[in-house]
Amino acid sequence: MDATLLTTAASNANFPWLSLIVLLPAIGALILQFLPQNSKESFIAFRNFAIGFLAADFLFIILVLSRFFNSKDSSLQLIERVSWLPSIGLEWSLGVDGISAPLVALSGLITLLAAAASWKITNKPKLYFSLLLIQASAQCLVFLSQDFLLFFLAWELELVPVYLLIAIWGGKKRLYAATKFILYTALASLLILISGLALALSGNNFSLNLTELASRSPSGTFGLLCYLGFLIGFGVKLPIFPLHTWLPDAHGEANAPVSMLLAGILLKMGGYALIRFNVQMFPECHIQLAPALIIIGIVNIIYGALNAFAQDNVKRRIACSSVSHMGFVLVGIGAINTLGINGAMLQMISHGLIAAAMFFVTGSFYERTNTLSIPNMGGLAKALPITFALFLTSSLASLALPGMSGFISEITIFLGVTSQEIFTSTFRSIAIFIAAVGLVLTPIYLLSMCRRVFFGPRIPALAMVNEMDTRELFIALSLLAPTLLIGFWPKVVTNIFESSSNAIANNLAAQNLLAILQISSLT
């Protein structure tokens, strides 16, 4: 493997910048436990405290990445390594590169906005905001961990807050949805643990360090088995068909802020882990299975889109749309070139912003109408013109309207597949054609939902609902403005991860060339 991918640079490592990013929300959660709850209005203090800590953490993320992170360097930066439990080889090992940096920033932004969207949480507010803070720490730790066991502990830690957030503050079937979520993800985690430990034991010495594990580049039957274990384990959270069925139930029962976290961050953890583990650690196996990933991604795109048509619940329809859109991430990863990986990264960031915006606006009009049933809504455009404008804008972004981030990410993925010459021209043509069908289906199910909700037969009981307030408008614009910025100026994001994407793609190309030379020498 190319040593530049995961070189442990020592610059700026004297100060624990990344540890502070990870630990600041957790410290906030600990302090929150000591705040008195002496009145019914205590939830305001808890809410403001959590928002303050998350805002400080997000600003700190931006400060650290802008001052100390060099986007032109593809290696790991701001390395922190401290022996934690030497008896089992566990280290507190953190590092950031172009693949993790934008996702850390996305995580900080969406968690902050999700806390701001939790304006009216009065049921067990201290627990609720503590879970949001713990979730924020776990998410950042997933993206920054450079020790497999530390990564796995963070991966498991973030499951607990999400489970509780759905099970306590969800809808009528919240226990069913939360249990289904934890069963799917816990069983998937078992495959991740087995594959990771097998890889750690495979070399001359036991190691949990991701740099060391990546340098082994296992192949053959062992490599394929580990690759498939990681693919299924991480694929549940992406999610890939047919391991996706937990997602519509979780979104259907979770409140809007939790849905923002699910769509905006948790699904992206699956895509990030596929790049970090499957692509970087098993380049030879990834090249062999790349066509299969593209096929699975296309199935996701078409199945998610067709399934969205069958949903009469707004949030479940958006959830099925997420299954479809995350299929593009798989296609981009399967393209095994710079354009494909860039497209996959763009799609994760774009979808994180757009889906979070759609779920937030949906939650806004649910608070006013008390229903998510599409047949039970109609004529809301006249009563909620601003809400309609924001929902329509997020829908247009989701259907990849030119000038918005969704268009840039999806066209980049298509270009990545069509420019990959190791695939036959027939395979490329069929793959692009079928995937393009998903692009045709997306505007149909999204715009038909907008028409039925906002321009359907007017329901008298919904004629006098109140419009969005300033706080809600600010949250929605904070999510939609970046989609427009990326749509017109994609380099504001691609400059962050392009160097790392190039390094990954170059390593894959080198592995592919080596395999061709080996086959030639045998013949």
Residue pairs with C-beta under 8 A, 6 or more apart in sequence:
1 214
1 215
1 217
1 280
1 283
1 507
2 503
2 506
2 507
2 510
3 215
4 74
4 75
4 503
5 74
5 75
5 214
5 280
5 500
5 503
5 504
5 507
6 75
6 76
6 97
6 210
6 211
6 214
6 215
6 280
7 75
7 76
7 211
8 75
8 76
8 79
8 81
8 95
8 211
9 73
9 75
9 76
9 77
9 79
10 79
11 77
11 78
12 68
12 77
12 78
13 78
13 79
13 80
16 80
17 64
17 68
17 78
18 64
18 78
18 80
18 94
18 95
18 96
18 144
19 80
19 92
19 94
20 60
21 57
21 60
21 61
21 64
21 104
21 140
21 144
22 94
22 137
22 140
22 141
22 144
23 137
24 53
24 56
24 57
24 60
24 137
25 53
25 54
25 57
25 111
25 133
25 134
25 136
25 137
25 140
26 133
26 134
26 137
27 53
28 49
28 50
28 53
28 54
28 57
28 133
29 129
29 130
29 131
29 133
29 134
29 137
31 49
32 46
32 49
32 50
32 126
32 129
32 130
32 133
33 126
33 130
35 42
35 45
35 46
35 49
35 126
36 42
37 46
37 126
40 122
42 125
42 126
43 121
43 122
43 125
46 125
46 126
46 128
46 129
47 115
47 118
47 119
47 121
47 125
47 129
49 129
50 115
50 129
50 130
50 132
50 133
51 112
51 115
51 116
53 133
54 108
54 111
54 112
54 115
54 132
54 133
54 136
55 112
57 108
57 112
57 136
58 105
58 108
58 109
58 111
58 112
61 104
61 105
61 108
61 140
62 105
62 108
64 78
65 96
65 101
65 104
65 105
68 77
68 78
69 77
69 78
69 96
69 101
70 77
71 98
71 101
71 495
71 496
71 497
71 498
71 499
72 499
73 499
74 97
74 98
74 499
74 500
74 502
74 503
75 97
76 95
76 96
76 97
76 146
76 211
77 95
77 96
77 97
78 94
78 95
78 96
79 93
79 94
79 95
79 146
80 92
80 93
80 94
80 95
81 91
81 92
81 93
81 94
81 146
82 91
82 92
82 93
83 91
83 92
84 90
84 91
84 92
84 150
88 149
89 149
89 200
89 206
89 207
89 208
90 147
90 149
90 150
90 208
91 147
91 150
91 208
91 209
92 147
92 150
93 145
93 146
93 147
93 150
93 209
93 210
94 141
94 144
94 145
94 146
95 144
95 146
96 104
96 143
96 144
97 500
98 496
98 497
98 498
98 499
98 500
98 501
99 272
99 275
99 276
99 345
99 497
99 500
99 501
99 504
100 143
100 144
100 272
100 276
101 496
101 497
102 345
102 349
102 493
102 496
102 497
103 143
103 268
103 272
103 348
103 349
104 140
104 143
104 144
106 264
106 265
106 268
106 349
106 352
106 353
107 136
107 139
107 140
107 143
107 265
108 136
108 140
109 478
110 260
110 261
110 264
110 265
110 352
110 353
110 356
110 479
111 132
111 135
111 136
111 139
111 261
111 265
113 260
113 356
113 360
113 475
113 478
113 479
114 132
114 257
114 258
114 260
114 261
114 264
114 356
115 129
115 132
115 257
116 471
116 475
117 256
117 257
117 260
117 360
117 363
117 472
117 475
118 128
118 129
118 132
118 255
118 257
119 471
120 367
121 128
121 129
121 169
123 168
123 169
124 168
127 164
127 168
128 165
128 168
128 169
131 161
131 164
131 165
132 161
132 165
132 257
134 157
134 160
134 161
135 158
135 161
135 162
135 165
135 261
138 154
138 157
138 158
138 161
139 158
139 265
139 269
141 150
141 151
141 154
141 157
142 151
142 154
142 155
142 158
142 269
142 272
142 273
143 269
143 272
145 151
145 154
145 210
146 209
146 210
146 211
147 208
147 209
147 210
148 196
148 199
148 200
148 208
148 209
148 210
148 213
149 196
149 208
150 208
151 210
152 189
152 192
152 193
152 196
155 189
155 192
155 269
155 273
156 189
158 266
158 269
159 182
159 185
159 186
159 189
162 181
162 258
162 261
162 262
162 266
163 178
163 181
163 182
164 178
165 254
165 255
165 258
165 261
166 174
166 177
166 178
166 181
166 250
166 253
166 254
166 258
167 174
167 175
167 178
167 179
168 174
169 254
169 255
169 258
170 177
170 178
170 253
170 254
170 255
170 258
171 177
171 252
171 253
171 254
172 253
173 249
173 252
173 253
174 253
174 254
176 249
176 253
177 246
177 249
177 250
177 252
177 253
177 254
178 250
178 253
180 245
180 246
180 249
180 250
181 246
181 249
181 250
183 246
184 236
184 243
184 245
184 246
185 236
185 237
185 246
187 236
188 232
188 233
188 234
188 235
188 236
188 237
188 243
189 233
190 233
191 229
191 230
191 232
191 233
192 229
192 230
192 233
192 234
194 229
195 225
195 226
195 229
195 230
195 233
196 208
196 213
196 230
198 222
198 225
198 226
198 229
199 213
199 216
199 218
199 226
199 281
200 206
200 207
200 208
200 213
202 216
202 218
202 222
203 212
203 216
207 213
210 276
210 281
213 281
214 280
214 281
216 281
217 223
217 281
217 282
217 283
217 284
217 511
218 226
218 281
218 282
218 285
219 282
219 284
219 285
223 282
223 284
223 285
224 285
224 288
224 289
226 282
226 285
227 278
227 282
227 285
227 286
227 289
230 273
230 274
230 277
230 278
230 282
231 274
231 278
231 289
232 243
234 270
234 273
234 274
234 277
234 278
235 243
235 270
235 274
236 243
236 246
236 270
237 266
237 267
237 269
237 270
237 273
238 267
238 270
238 271
238 274
238 326
238 329
238 330
239 246
239 247
239 267
239 270
239 323
239 326
240 296
240 300
240 326
240 327
240 330
241 296
241 299
241 300
241 303
241 304
241 323
244 300
244 304
244 323
247 262
247 267
247 319
247 322
247 323
248 307
248 311
248 316
248 319
248 320
250 262
250 319
251 259
251 262
251 263
251 315
251 316
251 318
251 319
251 322
251 359
252 313
252 315
252 316
252 319
252 372
254 262
255 363
256 359
256 360
256 362
256 363
256 364
256 366
257 360
257 363
259 315
259 359
259 362
259 363
260 356
260 359
260 360
263 318
263 319
263 322
263 351
263 352
263 355
263 356
263 358
263 359
264 352
264 353
264 355
264 356
265 352
267 322
267 326
267 348
267 351
267 352
268 348
268 349
268 351
268 352
270 326
271 326
271 329
271 333
271 344
271 348
272 348
274 330
274 333
275 333
275 341
275 344
275 345
275 504
278 285
278 286
278 333
279 286
279 333
279 336
279 341
279 504
279 508
280 504
280 507
283 507
283 508
283 511
284 511
284 515
286 336
286 508
287 336
287 422
287 508
287 511
287 512
287 515
290 334
290 335
290 336
291 334
291 423
291 427
292 334
293 330
293 331
293 333
293 334
294 330
294 331
294 334
294 335
294 417
294 431
295 431
296 327
296 330
297 327
297 328
297 329
297 330
297 331
297 332
297 333
297 334
297 435
298 327
298 331
298 431
298 434
298 435
298 438
299 327
300 323
300 324
300 326
300 327
300 330
301 324
301 325
301 327
301 328
301 331
301 434
301 435
301 437
301 438
302 324
302 434
302 437
302 438
302 441
303 323
303 324
304 320
304 321
304 322
304 323
304 324
304 325
304 326
304 327
304 438
305 320
305 321
305 324
305 438
305 441
305 442
305 445
306 441
307 320
307 323
308 317
308 320
308 321
308 324
308 441
308 445
309 441
309 444
309 445
311 317
311 319
311 320
312 373
312 374
312 375
313 372
313 373
313 374
314 362
314 366
314 372
314 374
314 449
314 453
315 359
315 362
315 372
317 374
317 445
317 449
318 355
318 358
318 359
318 362
321 355
321 398
321 442
321 445
321 446
322 351
322 355
324 438
324 441
324 442
325 347
325 351
325 355
325 398
325 406
326 347
326 351
327 435
327 438
328 343
328 344
328 347
328 409
328 410
328 413
328 435
329 344
329 347
329 348
329 351
330 344
331 340
331 344
331 413
331 417
331 431
331 435
332 340
332 341
332 342
332 343
332 344
332 345
332 347
332 412
332 413
332 416
333 340
333 341
333 344
334 340
334 417
335 341
335 343
335 413
335 416
335 417
335 420
336 420
336 422
336 505
336 508
336 512
337 416
337 419
337 420
337 505
337 508
337 509
338 416
338 498
338 501
338 502
338 505
339 412
339 413
339 415
339 416
339 419
340 412
340 413
340 416
340 417
340 420
340 505
341 416
341 501
341 504
341 505
342 412
342 416
342 494
342 497
342 498
342 501
343 409
343 410
343 411
343 412
343 413
343 414
343 415
343 416
344 413
345 493
345 494
345 497
345 501
346 405
346 408
346 409
346 412
346 486
346 490
346 493
346 494
347 406
347 409
347 410
347 413
349 405
349 409
349 486
349 493
350 397
350 405
350 406
350 408
350 409
350 483
350 486
351 406
351 409
353 405
353 479
353 480
353 482
353 483
354 394
354 397
354 398
354 405
354 406
354 479
354 480
354 483
355 398
356 479
357 390
357 394
357 397
357 476
357 479
357 480
357 483
358 391
358 394
358 395
358 398
360 472
360 475
360 476
360 479
361 387
361 390
361 391
361 394
361 476
362 372
362 391
364 387
364 468
364 472
364 476
365 380
365 384
365 387
365 391
365 465
366 372
368 384
368 462
368 465
368 466
369 377
369 380
369 462
369 465
371 377
374 449
374 452
374 453
375 452
376 459
377 452
377 453
377 456
377 459
377 462
378 452
378 453
378 454
378 455
378 456
378 457
378 458
378 459
378 462
379 454
379 455
379 456
379 457
379 458
379 459
379 462
379 463
380 387
380 388
380 453
380 454
380 462
380 465
381 388
381 454
381 455
382 458
382 463
383 462
383 463
383 464
383 465
383 467
384 454
384 465
384 467
384 468
385 467
386 467
386 468
386 473
387 467
387 468
388 450
388 454
390 468
390 473
390 476
390 477
390 480
391 450
391 453
391 454
392 450
392 454
393 480
394 476
394 479
394 480
395 446
395 447
395 449
395 450
396 404
397 404
397 405
397 406
397 480
397 483
397 487
398 406
398 442
398 446
399 406
399 439
399 442
399 443
399 446
399 447
400 406
400 407
400 409
400 410
400 411
400 439
400 442
401 407
402 487
403 484
403 487
403 488
404 483
404 484
404 486
404 487
405 482
405 483
405 484
405 486
405 487
405 490
406 483
406 487
407 487
408 486
408 487
408 490
410 439
414 432
414 435
414 436
417 423
417 428
417 431
417 432
418 428
418 432
420 428
422 512
423 431
468 476
485 492
486 492
486 493
